[in-house]
Amino acid sequence: MSKIFIFDLDGTIADGLSEYFLIFQEFTKKYKGVNYSAEDFETFKEIGIKAFIKRANLPLIKPPFLVIEARKKLSESYSRLKPIRGIADVLIRMKEKGYLLGIITSNSQKNLKTFLKNNQLDFFDFTKTGSSLFGKASKLKKIITENKLDKNNIYYVGDEIRDIEAAKKNRVKSIGVIWGLNSKQALKKPSLISS
């Protein structure tokens, strides 16, 4: 049976890191009254979103609203987002080899279609969009179940600690890319860093 590669979108395929930084700066200034620097953003990349929120001492009610607001702002940039440099060629070659390709994203179906069409990448076999209260692990489980995929042949590819954790929870192999939101070091030990 063919190998199956399921990709996270933002930071793994779509190059939104500069957008993330602008949103990060805006939110830290708005909610903490401090304008964080590029060095602070690197710290955020190193420890992951859960640990950063904890360290920022935000009231517990704030993070869900921040996530909703961040997603809204990021979605506004989708018509101009480009793929990570070189990733389009890799995806095309993978498709030519007969691998099954999928995408999981908390973004909307509309934004995903816009991004894929604008960048001539609209050849994925299956997608799962929209936010979930239970996170990426739940969406990964759904995409596996709905498409009757063999877990032994699945590789989940992502740029965040949460992606590695989602793969572990679903007992599938994971591949962490180091050009996205979390650093190589953070991706190596997700359970230690994000707890």
Protein Blocks (a to p, Z undefined) as FASTA:
>chain_A
ZZdddddfehplmccklmmmmmmmmmmmmmnopacdfklmmmmmmnojmlmmmmnopafk
lmmmmmmmmmmmmmmmmmmpccdehklmmmmmmmmnopacddddfbdfklmmmmmmmnop
albfbdcedjdfkljmlmmmmmmmmnopafklpccddfbfklmmmmmmnopacdddfkbm
bcfklmmmmmlmmZZ
